[in-house]
């Protein structure tokens, strides 16, 4: 699959949001030395709900995403970009937070094992 096709898939964006939520909650938990139980109390949710987030099973209301973000002292910022322009900018390395020269670390939320995907071009027609 070419990168432009990947950027057009709902699965890519859904998983990206889940991974960012996972990272935000994990960072907050670690920065505040919280157990899962402490974190659940602080965020006003159940321990099971925190486990769902940490296992990548978060697929709930936008209002819950906002609640969790604010409880972690973060402001959720969502932008909607024109698809064609985003794909073109991505190819030119102009997208926020996108670094084609760095590998992508993929976390398997089931096993918590990581793997690396190399995103460097190897030829002019390389697939990312």
C-alpha beads as a LAMMPS data file, in Angstrom:
LAMMPS data file: protein, C-alpha beads

128 atoms
127 bonds

1 atom types
1 bond types

-500.0 500.0 xlo xhi
-500.0 500.0 ylo yhi
-500.0 500.0 zlo zhi

Masses

1 110.0

Atoms # bond

1 1 1 0.000 0.000 0.000
2 1 1 1.346 3.422 -0.872
3 1 1 1.516 6.072 1.818
4 1 1 -1.070 8.259 0.043
5 1 1 -3.532 5.337 0.207
6 1 1 -2.730 4.833 3.887
7 1 1 -3.447 8.499 4.620
8 1 1 -6.875 8.086 3.047
9 1 1 -7.901 5.129 5.206
10 1 1 -10.147 5.498 8.246
11 1 1 -8.182 2.752 9.991
12 1 1 -4.979 4.797 9.878
13 1 1 -6.589 7.869 11.464
14 1 1 -8.551 5.839 14.027
15 1 1 -5.413 4.012 15.167
16 1 1 -3.385 7.237 15.168
17 1 1 -5.919 8.880 17.509
18 1 1 -5.971 5.782 19.742
19 1 1 -2.166 5.740 19.900
20 1 1 -2.018 9.451 20.754
21 1 1 -4.634 8.943 23.496
22 1 1 -2.667 5.966 24.821
23 1 1 0.511 8.055 24.877
24 1 1 -1.199 11.006 26.593
25 1 1 -2.706 8.838 29.340
26 1 1 0.534 6.875 29.806
27 1 1 2.619 10.057 30.016
28 1 1 0.199 11.575 32.534
29 1 1 0.217 8.390 34.615
30 1 1 4.021 8.229 34.675
31 1 1 4.569 11.976 35.236
32 1 1 2.308 11.850 38.288
33 1 1 3.474 8.436 39.604
34 1 1 -0.071 7.092 39.463
35 1 1 -1.250 3.509 39.587
36 1 1 -4.057 2.504 37.244
37 1 1 -6.442 2.774 40.208
38 1 1 -5.178 6.282 41.076
39 1 1 -5.430 7.322 37.453
40 1 1 -8.996 6.046 37.168
41 1 1 -10.002 8.010 40.287
42 1 1 -8.266 11.159 39.024
43 1 1 -9.939 10.921 35.623
44 1 1 -13.318 9.966 37.052
45 1 1 -13.562 6.650 35.233
46 1 1 -13.340 2.987 36.157
47 1 1 -10.143 0.963 36.296
48 1 1 -11.556 -1.167 33.477
49 1 1 -11.990 1.925 31.318
50 1 1 -8.320 2.855 31.826
51 1 1 -7.387 -0.716 30.895
52 1 1 -9.419 -0.366 27.683
53 1 1 -7.489 2.778 26.757
54 1 1 -4.136 1.185 27.569
55 1 1 -5.095 -1.886 25.511
56 1 1 -6.119 0.210 22.497
57 1 1 -9.840 -0.464 22.833
58 1 1 -10.899 3.172 23.073
59 1 1 -13.634 3.956 20.549
60 1 1 -16.087 6.144 22.421
61 1 1 -17.764 9.531 22.230
62 1 1 -15.862 12.652 21.332
63 1 1 -17.072 14.164 24.605
64 1 1 -15.218 11.401 26.512
65 1 1 -12.054 12.098 24.536
66 1 1 -12.356 15.763 25.538
67 1 1 -12.992 14.820 29.190
68 1 1 -9.907 12.583 29.267
69 1 1 -7.738 15.198 27.566
70 1 1 -8.734 17.926 29.991
71 1 1 -8.288 15.623 32.995
72 1 1 -4.722 14.946 31.756
73 1 1 -4.082 18.708 31.590
74 1 1 -4.167 18.671 27.786
75 1 1 -6.231 20.632 25.285
76 1 1 -7.572 18.502 22.416
77 1 1 -6.898 20.257 19.120
78 1 1 -8.504 18.728 16.056
79 1 1 -7.922 20.135 12.587
80 1 1 -9.534 19.105 9.346
81 1 1 -7.215 19.370 6.355
82 1 1 -8.052 18.985 2.655
83 1 1 -6.991 15.430 1.779
84 1 1 -5.197 16.210 -1.493
85 1 1 -3.238 19.059 0.089
86 1 1 -2.277 16.919 3.113
87 1 1 -1.011 14.085 0.901
88 1 1 0.986 16.547 -1.207
89 1 1 2.445 18.202 1.920
90 1 1 3.248 14.778 3.372
91 1 1 5.230 13.875 0.259
92 1 1 7.216 17.113 0.686
93 1 1 7.721 16.539 4.435
94 1 1 5.637 19.595 5.331
95 1 1 3.104 17.952 7.672
96 1 1 3.249 18.763 11.389
97 1 1 5.039 16.112 13.385
98 1 1 5.821 13.942 10.368
99 1 1 9.449 12.933 9.935
100 1 1 10.023 10.615 6.991
101 1 1 13.690 10.224 7.845
102 1 1 12.921 8.720 11.242
103 1 1 11.569 5.232 11.803
104 1 1 8.041 4.805 13.104
105 1 1 7.808 2.851 16.347
106 1 1 4.726 0.635 16.395
107 1 1 3.362 -0.568 19.724
108 1 1 1.333 -3.770 19.825
109 1 1 -1.180 -2.874 22.526
110 1 1 -1.960 -6.524 23.152
111 1 1 1.589 -7.566 23.960
112 1 1 3.183 -4.142 24.562
113 1 1 5.967 -5.208 22.156
114 1 1 7.396 -2.592 19.811
115 1 1 8.573 -2.899 16.233
116 1 1 10.115 -0.401 13.854
117 1 1 9.009 0.630 10.387
118 1 1 11.623 2.410 8.298
119 1 1 10.050 5.288 6.383
120 1 1 13.075 6.424 4.349
121 1 1 12.777 6.385 0.582
122 1 1 15.073 3.872 -1.053
123 1 1 14.293 4.925 -4.621
124 1 1 12.185 7.542 -6.381
125 1 1 9.201 5.200 -6.477
126 1 1 9.526 3.723 -2.987
127 1 1 6.492 2.906 -0.909
128 1 1 6.567 4.376 2.579

Bonds

1 1 1 2
2 1 2 3
3 1 3 4
4 1 4 5
5 1 5 6
6 1 6 7
7 1 7 8
8 1 8 9
9 1 9 10
10 1 10 11
11 1 11 12
12 1 12 13
13 1 13 14
14 1 14 15
15 1 15 16
16 1 16 17
17 1 17 18
18 1 18 19
19 1 19 20
20 1 20 21
21 1 21 22
22 1 22 23
23 1 23 24
24 1 24 25
25 1 25 26
26 1 26 27
27 1 27 28
28 1 28 29
29 1 29 30
30 1 30 31
31 1 31 32
32 1 32 33
33 1 33 34
34 1 34 35
35 1 35 36
36 1 36 37
37 1 37 38
38 1 38 39
39 1 39 40
40 1 40 41
41 1 41 42
42 1 42 43
43 1 43 44
44 1 44 45
45 1 45 46
46 1 46 47
47 1 47 48
48 1 48 49
49 1 49 50
50 1 50 51
51 1 51 52
52 1 52 53
53 1 53 54
54 1 54 55
55 1 55 56
56 1 56 57
57 1 57 58
58 1 58 59
59 1 59 60
60 1 60 61
61 1 61 62
62 1 62 63
63 1 63 64
64 1 64 65
65 1 65 66
66 1 66 67
67 1 67 68
68 1 68 69
69 1 69 70
70 1 70 71
71 1 71 72
72 1 72 73
73 1 73 74
74 1 74 75
75 1 75 76
76 1 76 77
77 1 77 78
78 1 78 79
79 1 79 80
80 1 80 81
81 1 81 82
82 1 82 83
83 1 83 84
84 1 84 85
85 1 85 86
86 1 86 87
87 1 87 88
88 1 88 89
89 1 89 90
90 1 90 91
91 1 91 92
92 1 92 93
93 1 93 94
94 1 94 95
95 1 95 96
96 1 96 97
97 1 97 98
98 1 98 99
99 1 99 100
100 1 100 101
101 1 101 102
102 1 102 103
103 1 103 104
104 1 104 105
105 1 105 106
106 1 106 107
107 1 107 108
108 1 108 109
109 1 109 110
110 1 110 111
111 1 111 112
112 1 112 113
113 1 113 114
114 1 114 115
115 1 115 116
116 1 116 117
117 1 117 118
118 1 118 119
119 1 119 120
120 1 120 121
121 1 121 122
122 1 122 123
123 1 123 124
124 1 124 125
125 1 125 126
126 1 126 127
127 1 127 128
